[in-house]
Amino acid sequence: MSLEVESSQPAGAETATATTSRLKRHDSLYGDAEKVSGAKYHGSEVSWVRTLHLAFQSIGIIYGDIGTSPLYVYSSTFPDGIKHNDDLLGVLSLIIYTLIIIPMLKYVFIVLYANDNGDGGTFALYSLISRYAKIRMIPNQQAEDAMVSNYSIEAPNSQLRRAQWLKHKLENSRAAKIALFTLTILGTSMVMGDGTLTPAISVLSAVSGIREKAPSLTQTQVVLISVAILFVLFSVQSFGTDKVGYTFAPIISVWFLLIAGIGLYNLVVHDISILRAFNPMCIVDYFRRNGKQAWVSLGGVVLCVTGTEGMFADLGHFNIRAVQVYMATTSDLTLLSCYSSSASPSWPEKQQPETIFCLTNGDLIRLSFLLLQISFNGILFPSVALCYIGQAAYLRKFPEDVGDTFYRSIPGPLFWPTFIVAILAAIIASQAMLSGAFAILSKALSLGCMPRVRVIHTSKEYEGQVYIPEVNFMMGLASIVVTIAFKSTTSIGNAYGICVVSTFMITTHLMTVVMLLIWKKHIVFVLMFYVVFGGVEAIYLTSILSKFVDGGYLPFCFSLVLMTLMATWHYVHVKRYWYELDHIVPTSEMTALLEKNDVRRIPGVGLLYTELVQGIPPLFPRLVKKIPSVHSIFIFMSIKHLPIPHVAATERFLFRQVGPREHRMFRCVARYGYSDALEEPKEFAAFLADGLKMFIQEESAFALAEAPAPALADNDEPARPRRSTSSAVHSEEAIQPSSRVSSLSGRITFQLSQLPVDVEEEKQLIDREVERGMVYLTGEANVTAGAKSSILKKIVVNYIYTFLRKNLTEGHRALSIPNDQLLKVGITYEI
């Protein structure tokens, strides 16, 4: 085995036969990064079987909510009945063009392009922005983070001063950072509210249809039946999206066929002239006739696009191609086959795969979104639009049935099959929002916005499929309470609309930042996006706010509580980080600290968990003062979540030496994406030990490379990297790459036999100490407000934060730490 470094040779340059050159100093990241040039990431290379399997699931999970709105839109739009028959033309025209403007133009053609390596939602947009501008409150960014192969960051073009100006403003304005963070947690709160109200309104609307055949049933009995279904729905979440989605996928496919067929039947049988609604002048006439009442009715119309944000938030549950392959035409599949069977230069001819995508990211994105646009425009939009058109045609003849349009417009022989499928479709719609809520909250946990609770990854194959028991329980309880309290879909719809439109507007604002900072689009295009979509959503929002006292207050109360909890946790989390950063023990004082407390070394490996990525945390001096002993190998372990969905396992660990080598003390930063799951304890220990041995080997190799060498001419000597005692990236040492590239050429090889003998001894020592056992040390920090703090701060820190920490946090479980290997060290921080 040898350690080799190759240097490129310019054309025409002479080959040096016996060149002594110095290797560039580096840490473990460099060696790990070289191993992932062909790594497979989330959605990068997937076989046809798996892609179609995921596509089949996505029918039920991602598209379900969009198709169930016809159950309640007309009844919510006309709560007091239809006053003029031509009002149906205006409302149908509003529905059609709302479907075109928001889900089709905004999301399918624009927003989904801003996915974060296959993950969507407000937190994915926030993470995407934070990769290009330092907007996060905790200063734990390291220069090496941008070198992770999945980071995909591109510096703003120097010619586009607007992008540079915006980046500068965001990074230097605390108000801008707080505003972006507030928008993000508000969007998360609204999605959580959406996930609570969707099951309530969808299931209640579907079950209400039974009164058409059983009029003796009271509304209370209908509510009790709905509650029973909701209880079952939330109970099966622990089985995971993988099983639930695969079970529901055939049902939603039948649902789309049914609503399209029934809509076409009603159109032909009742009033084909309703097609005049495609003329947007019908909207103008509707507002002229009804004035303020038409504006108020927009709160019901906007319910036709419920589930659009869920489609974006649910992307992480499957790879992005699965969403887009859904119901693609045969010709599109042929196109994909051509791509999959074509030769790729990255594969040897004999190993050329037949069923694997071998496309560049750019080709993949273009092909994927072509399929999504075809599937949405060719399947979803026609099915849902036909359903609304058919209902409007029916109501033209029977306007008195507007309170229960969907079921009364069903032909007699199809009632019971449609009723059963409608209930199942309503459950699917609920599942779509629940999946999105779990996905977004798992991202919030990784960004320090929520207490560490147990996140269960329900699929071993697909990383994005998660389940959070505590959140599932609270959302289920809230959904049942809302169903019992409101009893009607009209009141729930008033609250539901506010959640939907507020989330749309938040996405519009974050997308505007993405366009300016990352995409660097022309200002005219950005203004058009913001004015058109923001204007339409603002009109809808003003309408739905008029129903605040009729149920619209519910999402505001819900969001206020959730935002308060998230903001409180994040505020104290940031304050605690800065407290630890201000009270660190410099690495240079490590020897003095150990000698002062007469610390002895004991067998085994000790891992002290800390959020800091530099210096010695204040917890360590307290530990050695109370227990003056340290394990033979001691590691300061930091679990760090980067603003990307996934980090390749080979790039997981970043090691550095802490203090003199003989102390055998190290810092390890374990980097994860916000959608990554932590390894099991045994697997984590094995990866850690292998990474540490590799680090020691490379350190020794490069120390040998830096040994004195024959002098070179001044103009040929490569620039040597220098060590720094302070670093803006908060690490023990800053690596400064060479600013010049040597003109010398050649390959420098160090056989392992050349390395110091003690390297192999160190590696054997690591294996022995790991076998003796690993002990995980965590801080049990009690955070209190300072004596001179304001009353508000004392309430936030001493009561709200303490309540969350004692009742919700499961730090050691979230970090996959075994109970029998855990040692907690108590400490109090006064902020």
N, C-alpha and C positions, 0 to 999 in steps of 0.2 A: 504494500500500500504506500502511496506517496502523495504528497501535497504539492500540487502543481499550479503555477500561475503563468498564463500565457500573455504575451504582449503583442499587439498587432504590429505588423510591419508594413510601412508604406511601400507603394509600388516602386520598384527600382532600387530600394535600399539594400545594402549589403547585409547578409546574415552574420550575426556575431556568433562565433563558434565557442568562445569561452568567455562568457560575460558574467561578471559578478554584479548583480543588481539587487537593490533592496526592495523588499515587498512592502506594499502599503499597509500601515497599521490598521487593524480593524477589530471589531468584536464579533460575537457569534452570529449576529444578524447576517453578515455578508456571506458566511458559509451556508447558512440556511437558505438564503434567497437564491443561491445558485441552483438549489435542488428543485425549484418550483417553476422552472421555465415552461414546463409542460403540464403544470398542475391543472386539475379539473375543478372548476368552481361551480357554484350554484347556477345551474342552467347553462353550462358551457358545452358539455357533450353528453347527450342522453340518447339512449337507443330508441328506436321507433316504438318498441313495445311499451317502454316506460312513458314515453311522451304521450302516446295515445291513452294509456292508463290514466295519467294525470289529466289529460284533456277530458276524459269521461267524468272524472270527479269534479272538475271545474264547472261542468254543466249545473250541478246541484249546489255547489258552494258559492261560486262567484256570481253566476247569472240568476240565481233563484229569486232574489229580492226584487229585481227589476220587473219580473213578470207577474208579480202578485198584486201590484197596485190597482189593476182594474176592479178588484174586490170592493174598493171603498172610495175611489176618486170622485165619481159623480155624486154620491151621497154626501160627501164632504164639501163639494163645490156648491150644491143646491140644498142646504139644510132646511130652507123654508119653502122648497118646491120651485118648479119652473114657472116663471111669470109670463114669458113670451116664448113661443115655439122656436123662433129664430135665435134665441139665446144659445141653443144647443150648437148652432153653427159656430158662434163665437168661441164657446168653451172648447169645442173639439179642435178648432183652429189653434187655440192657445196650447192645448195638449200636444198637438202634432209638432208645432214649432218649438215648444219647450224641449221635447224629446230630441229634436234635431240640434238645437243650440247647445244644451248642457251635456248630456251624455255622449252624443255623437261628435260634435265639433270640438268641444272643450276637452273631454276626457279621452275619447278614442283617438283623436287626431293630434292632441297636444300634450295633455297632462301625463298620459302613460309613458311618454318618451322620457319623462323625468324620473323614472323608476331608478332606485339605487341598487344596481346590479340585481334586479329581479324583485326587489322589495318595494312596497308602496306605502302610502299613508303619510300623515303629517310629520311624524317623527323621521321617516325616511327622507322627506324633503329637508327637514332641519339638519339631519346628519350630512346630507349632500352639500348643503350650504356651508356647514362647519368645516368641511374638508378644504374649501377654497378661501375661507376667511375665519380667523380665530375668534369665534363668537361665543365659545363655551366659557362658563364662569370659572371652571377649575383649570388652572394652568399646568396640566400634565402632558401637554404636547411635547413630543420628542422629534428631533429631526429624522430619526430612523423610521418613524411611523410612515412617512410619505414614501419610504422605499419598499414598503410591503407591496407585493406584486398586484394585489387586488385593490390598492388604494386609488389608482387611476386618476391622479390629479394632474392638471395642466395649468401652468402659470398663466395669468391673464396676458393677453397679447399687448405688447407695449404700445401698439398703435391705437388701441382702444382705450383712451384715457378715461372714458366713463366707467369701465369695469374696474380700473385701478382706483379711481376716485371712490367708487362705492365700497370696494374692499377696505380702503383706508378708513372710511367713515364707520363702517361696521366694526372694525377692529378697535377703533379708538373712542367709540361712543358707548358708554355704559347704558344709556337710555335705549340705543338701538339693540344692544344685546338683550336687554330685559324685554323689549317689545317683541322681538322674534321668539324668545322663549315663552312669553305670555301667550302669543298667538298659537304656539305649538301645543301647550298644555290645554288651552281653550279648545282647540280642535280635537284633542284627545278626549276631553270631557264630553264634547258634543257627540263624538262617535260612541262613547260609552252610553250616553243617553239614548242614542239611536239604537244601540244593541239591546237596551232595556225596553224601549217602546215598540220596536219592530215585532217581537214575539206577541206582545199584548194586542196590537191592532190587527196583525195578520191573522192570528188564530181566532180572535173574537169575530172578525169579519167572516172568516170561513165557516165557523160553527153557526153563526146567526142564520145561515141559509137553511138550516134544518127546520126552522119555523114555517117555511113554505109548505112542507109536507106534514108537519106536526104543529099546527097553530095553537094547540093547547099548552105548549111549553111556554113558561114565563121567561122574561129576560134574566131573572136571577138564576134560573136553571141553566140557561145558555152560558152564563158567566161561570157557573160551577163546572160545567163540562170543559170550558176553555181553560180553567185553572188546572184541571186534571191533566189536560194535554200539555200545558206549560211545564207542569211538574215532571212529566216523563221526558220532555225535551231537554230540560236542564240536567236531568239525572243521567242521560246517556252521553253527556259531553266527555266524561272520563274515558270513553272508548276511543276518542280521537277523531279528528277530521278524516283521517284515512278511511276508517270503517264507515263512519256516518255518511261521508260524501259519496262513497261508492254505492251505498245502499240507496241513497236518494236520487242519484243521477238518472236512472231510467224514468223515474216519476216526473221529474221536471221536463224531460223531453216530451213525454205524453201531454203534459200540461200545455206546452207551447203549441202542440198540434191541436189540442182541444180549443184553446181560446182563439186561435186563428180560424179554425173551421166554423166555430159558432159565430164569430164576428162576420165572416163571409156570408153565412146563412142569413143573419139578420139584415145585412146590407141588401141582399138580393130580394128578400121577402118583404121587408118593411118600407124602406125609403132610400133608393139609390142616389137620390138628389143630395143626400148629406155630403157627398164628395165635394160639393162646393166649398166645404170648409178648408180645402187646400188653398183657397184664395185668402191671403192675409187681410184683405179688406173686411172680412167677417169680424176680425178682432176690433177694427176701428168702429164698425157699426154696433158691436156689442157694448163698447164703452160709451158710445153716444146715447144708446137707449137706457143704460143702467147707471152711468156715472159712478158714484162712490160705491154702490153695491157691487159693480163689476170689479172694482179694485179690491174690495174685501174678498170676493170669490177667488182671487188668485191664491189665497192660502190653501184652498182645496186643490186647485189645478197643479200646484207644485208637487203634490204628493205623487204625481205620475212618474217622477224621476227618483223616487226613493230607492236606495240600493246602489246608486251610482258611485258614491264615495266608498261603499263597501267593496265594489269591484276593484278599486284602486288599492284599498287597504289589504285585500286578501291576496295580492300577488305573491307574497312571500310563502303562502301555503303550498304553492306549486311553482315549478319553474315557469318563466314567462312564456315560453313557447307553448306550454300546455294550454294556457288561456287562449292562445291565438289559433291553435290547431283545431279548436272546438268547432265541429260541424263545418269544416272547410269543404269546398267542392272537390270532386274527383280530379279536376284539372289542376287544382292547387296541390293535391297530394302527389300528382305526377311531377309537378315542378320541384317539390321537396325531394322526391326520389332522385331526380337528376342531380340535385345538389349532393345528396348523400352518397351517390355512386361515383361521383366525379373524383378524379385523382387529386390528392392533396399533397403538396410538397413536404408536409410535416410527417408523412407516413412513408415508410419504405414500401416499394411496389408489392412485395410478397405479403406484407402485413396490412395492405389497404383494407380498411373495414368496409363492410357493405351496409351496415345499418346504423352508422354513427354519423351525426352532423360534424363536418369538418370545416366550419365557416369561421371567418374572422368575426370579431365582435360587431363591426360595422355591417357586414353582410347579414349577420344573424338578426340584428335589430331591425334592419330594413325588411327582411323577409318575415319576421315575426309580426311586425305591425301591419304589414300587408294582409296577413291572415286574420288578424284581429278586426281590421276594418271590413274585410269581406264577411266575417262571421256576424259582426254586429249589424252591418247594413243589410245583409242577406237573410238573416234568420231572426234575430231578436227584434229589431225595429219593425219589420213587416208583421210579425206575430202580434206584438203588443198594439201596434197601430190599428190593425184589423179588428182587434178586440174592442178598442175604444170607438172606432167607426161604427161597428155593428151595434154597440150599446146606444150610441147616439141615434142611429136609425130606428132602433126599437122605441126609444123615448119620444121620438117625433110622433109616434102613433099612440104611445101609452105614457104620457108625461107624469101621470099620477104614480107610477112605479119607481120614481127616481130614488126613493129611500132604500130600495133593494134591487137596483138595476141588474146586477150581474146574474143573480139566480132567477129572476123573473124573465130574463131574456133567453134562458136556456130552453131549447126544444124539449118537450116532455120526456121522450125516451132516453135522453142523455142526462137527465137531472141527477140521478143517483151516482152514476160513474163520475160525473163532473164534480159532484159534492165531495166524494171521497178523495179524488185527486186534488181538489182545492184545499182540503184540510192538510194533505201531505205537502202540497206546494207551499202553504203558509208556514209549515214547520221548516221547510227548506229555506224560505226567505229569512226566517229567524236564525237559522244556522249560519247563513251568510254573514250576518252582522255580528253574531257571536264570534265567529272565526276571526273577523277583522278586529274586533275589540281585544281578543286575546293576543293577536299579533302585534297590535300597537302598544299594548301595555307591556309586553315582553321587551320592546324597544325602550320604553320609558324606564323600566327597571335598570337596564344597562347604562342609561345616561344619568343615573342617580336621582331620578324624579319620583321614585316610589320606594317604600321599604322593601328590603330583599325578602320576597316570598318565594315559595316553591313553584318553579315553572317546570311542568312535565312535558317532555317532548314525546308526543304520542306515536311518532313514526320513526323507526330507525333509518329509513331511507331518505326521508324528506325533512330537512332541518326546520323549515318554517312552521310545521304543524305542532302547535303548542296548546296546552291546557293549564289554566291557573285555578286551582280548586277554590281558594278564598274569593276570587273575583267572580267565579261562576256562581257561587252561593249567594253573594250579595246582589248580583244582577238578576238571578232567578227570583229571589225574594222581592226585589223591587218591581219586577215585571208582574208578579202575581198580585202585589198590593195595588199597583196601578189598575190592573184589570178589575179587581173587586171594587175599588173606589170610584172609577169613572163609569164603568158598565156600558158605555156606548163608544162607538168608533169615532163619532164626531168630536167629542171632547179630547180623546186621545190623539186624533189627527191634528188638532190645534197645537198640541205640544210637540208632536212628531215633526211637523213642518218647520218649526224653529230650529230643531236639531239639524235637519237636512240642509236648510239654506245657510245657516251659520257655518257649517262645515265647508260648503261650497265657497263661501266668501273667504274663509281662512286659506283654503287651497289656492284661490286666485291671488291673494297677496303674496304667499310664499312662492308661487310660480313666477310672479313678476320679478322677485329677487333672483330666482334661478335664471330667468331669461337675461337679466342685466349682467349678473356676475359670472355665470358659468357658460351659458349659451352665447352671450355677447351678441344678441340680436339687435337689429337696427331699432332705434328709439321709436320710429313710427309703428313698427310691428308690435312692440311692447305696449305702446299706448293703445293701439287698437284692441289688443287682448284685454287689457285692464278695463278700458272704457266699455267695450261691448259686453263681456261676460260679467264684469263687476257691476255694470249698470243694470243688467237684467236681474242679477241676483239681489241687488239692493232694492229694486222694485218689489220683488217677491218678499223680501224680508220686512219691508215696511207694511205690507199687507198682512203678513202672518202675525206681526207684533200687535196689530189691532185686536187680536183675539187673546191678548195676554191674560185677561181676567177669566177667560173661558177655558183655561187649561194650559195656556201658553207659558204660564209662570213655572210649570213643573220642570222643564229642562233648565231654566235659569237657576232654580234652587238646586237642582241636581249638580249642575256644572259648578255653581258657586262652592258647594261643599267639596267636590272632587278637586277643583282648582286650589282651594285653600289647603287641602291635605298635601297635594303635590308641591305647591309653592313653599309650604312650611318645611317639608322634608328636604327639598332642594336647597332652601336658604340655609338651614342648619348644616346640611351636608357640605356646602361650600365654606361656611364659616369654620366648621371643624377642620376642613382641609387646610385652610389658611392658618389656623391656630397651630396645627402640627408643623406646617411649613416654617412658621416663625420660630418654632421651638425645637428645631432639629439639632442633632449633635453632628458637627462636621465629621466627615470620614477620617480626617487627619487626626482626630482626637480618640479614635477607637482604641488604640493601644493604651493610652492613659486611662481610659474609662475601665478597661478590663483589669489593669493593674491596681487601680484605686480600690476596686471592690473585691480584689483577690479572687477573681473568677476562675473556677476550675472547669476542665472539659470532661464531659460525660459521653458515653457511647450513644450512637444513633445520629439521626439527622433531624434538625429542628427547623421548622418553617414559621417565621413570624410574619403574619399577614399585615400589610400596611398599604394605604392608598398612595403614599408618597413614592415618587420615582427617583428621588435623590436624598442623600443624607441619611442619618440614623433617626428613626422616629422617636419621639419622647417616651413611647411605651417601652423601648429597650432599656434605657437607664433604670426605669422603675423595676423592670423584671430582674436585672442583675443585682439591684439593690436588695430586693426582697428574697430572691433565690440566686445566690452567687455561683451559678453554674450555667454553662452553655454547651450545647451538643457539639460533638466532634466536628461535624460539618453543619454550619449554620447559614441559613438563606433568608434574606429579607425578600419576602414574596409579595409582589404587587399584581393583582388581577386588574387588567386595564382593558376597557372596551373602546375600540377605535370606531370612528364614525363611518363604518362600512359594514355591510351585512355579514361577511365571512372573512376569516383569516385562515390561510392554509396551515395545516398542522405542522409542516416543516418550517414555518416562519413563526411558530407560536412563541418560543422563548427567546428572550434577550438577556444575556448574562453579562455581569461585570464583577470584577474583583473588588472587595471592600476591605481596605486596610492591607497590611503586609500579607504576602502569600502564605506564610506559615500559620496564619490564623485560620485559614480555610473558611473564610466568611465571604459570602457572595450576595449580590443583588440579582434577582430574577424578575423580569417583567413578563408576565404571561399575557399575551395580547389576543383578544377575541373580538369578533364582529358582534354587532348587537343581536344577530340571529343565531349565533353559535351557542351550542350547549357545552357546559363544562364536562370534562371527562370523568369517568368513575375513578374513585380513589386509587385503585391498583394501577389502572391505565395511566393516570396522571403521574403517579410516582415513577413508573417505568420511563415515561417520556422525559420527566424532569432529570432523572439520573443519566439517561443517554445524552441529553442536551448538555448537562454539566461536564460529562467526560469529554465530549466533543470540544467544548469551550476550553478546557484545560489543555487538550492536545493542540488546538489552534494557537492558544496563547504562547505555548512553548515553542511552536514552530515559528511564529512571527518574532518571538524574542530572539531566536537563533538568526532569523533573517536580518534583524537590526544590529547584529553583532558587527564590530569594526571590520571594514572591507577595504580592499585596495582603493586608493584615491582615484577619482575620476576627474576628467577635465571639468572646469567650471561650467562650460556650456553643455556638458553632457550629464551632469549630476541631477538626478530627479529631485524635486522638492520633497523634503521629509516632513511628514506630519508631526504636529506638535501636541503635547499634552497641555491641557488647560485646567487651572484650579477652579475656575468658575464657568458655568455654562448657562445660557439662557434657556436651555431645554431641560434643566434640572436633572442632570445625570452625573455620575461620578467622574466621567471623563468625556470630553468633547473630541470627536474624531474630525479632523480637518483634512479633507481629501487634497491630493496634490493639485496645485493650480496649473502645473505644466505636465505634459505627456512626454516621456523620454523618447528620443529618437532611436534608442537602442532596441534591438529586436532579439527575441529568443525565448526559450522555455527554461524556467528555473525549477528544478525538481529537488525536493528534500525527501529522502527515504526516511521512514520512521526510525530506522536504526540510528540516524543522526541525532534524533531528539534526545534530551536528557533522560537518563535511566529513571529518574524519580517520577516522570510522567506516567509510566506504566504502574508504578507503585501507587500514585495518587488515584488512578482509575480503579485499581484493585481495592484501595481503601474506601472509595465511594461505594463500591458494590458491597463490601463488608458492612459498612455503616447502614446502608439501606436495609440489608437483611436484619440488622439488629432492631430496626423499627424507626418509624418517622413520627414525630410529635408536631401537631399543628397548634400554634399559639395565636390567639386572636385577642384583640382588645375589647373589653366590656366597658365601653366608654359611657359615662354619665355626663351629658352636656347640660350645663346650666347657664342662665343669663347672668351677666355681671351685676354686682350690687347697684351700680348707677344706671342700669338699663331702664328704658321706658316701660310703662305698664304693659303696653302692647307687646313689646319684645319678650317680656317675662311670660306673658300668656302663651305666646307662640312657642317659645323654647321650653319652658318649664312644664307646660301642661299638654299642649297639642302634640309637640314632637315626642315628649316622653310617653304619652299614651300610645302613639303609633309604634314607637320602638319596643315597648313592652308587650303589645298585643298583636302586632302584625309581623315584625321582623323575624326572620329565620336565617340569620347570617350564615351559620355553619352548614345548614342544609342547602342553602343556595350555592355555597362554595363546595358542596359535595365532600364535606369533612366528616369522617367517621366519629361518632360520639366517644368511642373508647380511646381515641388518639387525640382528643381535643383538650387543650388547656387554656382557660380564659384568664386574662390578666385585667383586673379592675383599675380604672383610671378615671379621673374627673377633669373635664375641660370647662373652663369658665370663659364664655365668649361675650 
